[in-house]
Each structure stands twice: as structure tokens, then as C-alpha cells.
Amino acid sequence: MSSFFPCIRPIRFLASIKQYHHAYSTTAQHPLTPSLKILFCSKHFSEGKPWEPLANTTFRPHHIRTCTAADLHQTLSTWRPDVLVPWWHTIDHHLLDRASSLTLIHQFGVGLDNVDVPAATRNGIWVTRLPANGTGNADTVAEHAVLLMLALSRRLPLAVQVVRNGGPFGQPYGMGMIEKTVCIVGLGDIGRALASRLSTWRMRITAVRHRPELGTPPELRDAIDIVYPTSELHRAIAEADYVVSAVKYDRARNRRLFDAAAFKAMKPGAIFVNVARGGLVDEEALADALETGSVGGAGLDVFEREPLDTRSRLLALSNVIATPHSAGVTDSFYEMGARVFAENVARFARGEMVKYAVNRPETPRKALREMGEEDDAVVLSIND
């Protein structure tokens, strides 16, 4: 047997090389991809994960530069990038009206609520993003939602404190998730990823979606009990032990969807989790509901204003677990998202229509050619 194993190692090595080549063949190895200048409006993806190393691997042959909010305007005028990655920074019309070199704004993520898309369109700048599905984002955000549900159910912060304080074991009294009802508000990529995970936990799953005519996603027909329209949100959440907000935020359509009336409609003591956007929640109304006990606990990864004011009433409540918009900040999203980002930028560099675009300028600074419907070039639909 020992003579067999040396033969395996080269095979495994060659397989890994083949996998590496496939991952980067559409970007680094493509002979027809011109190089672009890409400016990231942050120094790091997260602490310890800078953008620059990607320039030598996934983002080849493009030139990468990073900046802070303080030096963004100067970098735009002196370095004159082709592509801007907003990350957390607000890209408003004042900036866009002066950024004459920009031809593409490409978010490294799903959310574009910090980008003035109409102003970009008016200036002939394409705007696109990453999809949640296929980049690790939807999966890791769904994992984070489960984390918050579990931590609140089992009163994790208090349990940790009991041990640290030398308190008696066998407490605190928690709540099991088995045979409970969870209502997932939003059946986009994150909502579906969450339903898929909870479907094996012997939970009853209901959902609310903006387009109820789409019904239950085929892969979840055995998992989701019923799908309600948004107009019946209060009815849906009234029967749930857990309400998870995973809906796409649209300020004109669903700002403060979860208001005082919604929290009053929830089952007394139910747990509320938000991994979508902070603007969906009336935070003062939520604090009131938590203080009175009509809502049993809240797990919040997003807030209307970020970072959250440290004087917020929510942070003073023991039945709140707050995290710093970190649900998708994982190695999975960093690596998988970078590949999808690089492939899309490569398309743009070659003059091909970008995927996942949210606008279509009438007079674009860079004309793009359509690649056919089967190529899924432009996605404009609301993913609820």
C-alpha cells in the first residue's frame, strides 16, 4: 500500500492547480482583458484583510488602489480611476458630478442604498453589485441569522456571565427552537438560504414576500408551510415565535416596515431578528416593545444609522444582541465574492454588458454590447 500513496499526491496537486486555473481563467488569464484602474473606498475588506493582495491574484491584470473617505475626492481627481467600489462610503451626486473618469460603480456586496444611482445614470456611469447567491453572502448572512436566533433563545450573554460570575449552574432557563414557528420576511437569496437551513430543525416555516404570486420557491415547497403577501404581514407575524427580516430594502416602499403596529401584532415574547437593512425598522418602536416585553428579544446586525449611536436605547437592553453589520463579513464572501467581482469587471473591461446592473444610462461613458438573454447580463428585478 505504501507504494500507492506517492502516486496520489501528484494527482491531487494537479487537480488543485486545475481548480485554481479555472477560478481565475476568466480574469487573470484572459488575453483580451484590458487593465482598468479600480479604486476601493476603504483600506480593508475587514481588519486583517486588505484589498491589495487580490491585485496579484484574482484582480489581475487590473490596477488596485485604496483610499479613505477623507482622501476620496483627491484620489478621484489625481488617480482618475475607471471603476469605483463604494463599500461603506456614501457616493452622492456632488461626488458623481465631478468624477469625470468613472465609467462603472461596482459594489463589493449587495446593497446600493449608499449610492445615488439616478445621479450615476445621469452622468453615464454604470452601476452594478454582487448577487447574494453564489458569492457566499446569502449563506453567511443566513448563518448569522441562525446565530442570533440561537443566542437569544438560549440567553447566551447571560449564560456566559453566570459562569464568569461563579453563579449556580443550570441556568438561565432558555427556549428551544424545535417545533417553533419562524416567519421569514423576504424570500430573496438570504431568506431562501435561511429557510433551507431551518427546514431540518423541525420548525414550522412561514414567509412573507413582496411578490406573493411567485409562491414558494420550488426547492422549498416541502419546507415552507405558507407564503403571505406583504399586505398580510401582521397576520403572518402574529403566529410566529421568531420573525426574521431578510427583505430587500426600498426606502419608498418599505421604510420602517416594522413599526409600532407590527411589533404590537407579534406574538408576546417572540424574538425579532434583522439581517437586512436598518431602515426597515422603527428603532424607537422596537425599543418600546422590548422594554414592555411584548417583544421578547431582538438580534440586530443592521441599523438605520451606522455605526449605531452608543447612547441608543437598544444597547441598554439586556434582551438585545447587536452586531456591527458583520453578517456577511467572512472568508467565504471575501474569496467567492472576489471571484465574481473580478469576472464581472473583466466583462466590463472587454466592453461586454455587466451582470447584476441596476441602471442603464442613455448616454453611457462606456458603451457595452449585449451578450444575449441566456447570459443573464442585466438584473433589474426586486429580489424580495
Secondary structure as UniProt FT lines:
FT   TURN            2..4
FT   HELIX           5..24
FT   TURN            25..29
FT   TURN            31..32
FT   STRAND          37..40
FT   STRAND          44..46
FT   TURN            47..48
FT   STRAND          49..50
FT   HELIX           52..56
FT   TURN            57..61
FT   STRAND          63..66
FT   HELIX           69..71
FT   HELIX           72..78
FT   STRAND          83..85
FT   TURN            87..88
FT   HELIX           93..98
FT   TURN            100..101
FT   STRAND          104..106
FT   TURN            113..114
FT   HELIX           117..122
FT   TURN            123..124
FT   STRAND          126..128
FT   TURN            133..134
FT   HELIX           137..153
FT   TURN            154..155
FT   HELIX           156..164
FT   TURN            165..166
FT   TURN            178..179
FT   STRAND          181..185
FT   HELIX           189..198
FT   TURN            199..202
FT   STRAND          204..209
FT   HELIX           212..214
FT   HELIX           218..220
FT   TURN            221..223
FT   STRAND          224..229
FT   HELIX           230..232
FT   HELIX           233..238
FT   STRAND          242..245
FT   HELIX           251..254
FT   TURN            255..256
FT   HELIX           260..265
FT   TURN            268..269
FT   STRAND          270..274
FT   HELIX           278..280
FT   HELIX           283..292
FT   STRAND          295..300
FT   TURN            310..311
FT   HELIX           313..316
FT   TURN            318..319
FT   STRAND          320..322
FT   TURN            327..328
FT   HELIX           331..349
FT   TURN            350..351
FT   TURN            355..356
FT   HELIX           373..375
//
